[in-house]
Structures are given as C-alpha cells and as structure tokens.
Amino acid sequence: MAGAGSTGGSAVPEPAWRALRSLDPEIEAQVVTLATCLALAEQRFQMLFEDVLPRFAETPDDLSGEADVLDRVSRELGE
C-alpha cells in the first residue's frame, strides 16, 4: 500500500504506525484489509447520511393536513 510506511500526511499517530510495523506481514495485511473495509464503510455511511439528511430538513409549508390526521387519530383513540 503506497504511503503505508511513512506517516507523512497521515492521521494515524506515530505509535500506531510503530505497532503496525512490528506486526508480522500476514497480520499486517489483515490489518490493512480491515482498515480498508472500515474506510469504505465510513465512506458509504457518509454518502448515505448526506443523501438522507436533506430529506429530513424538508418540511411542507402547510402542515394542516398532518394536524388533521393527528386530530382524527386522537379522536378515534378517545384521547
């Protein structure tokens, strides 16, 4: 993995890099695979969050329809 041997521009702290370099190559490859999977999952979550969040921000200008439904449900429940 390019740049994995140095910390230039990395958000990973130096002690973490030292620990990774001390691992045997097989475990190091597994750690890199796990880190890659986590990074992809984080990226997908961020894309989903950016797609869904604006939908929650959208509110209809006229909420009277929703108020009517709530009133009718309350009456039917006897509240």
Order of alpha helices (4+ residues) and beta strands (2+ residues): alpha-alpha-alpha
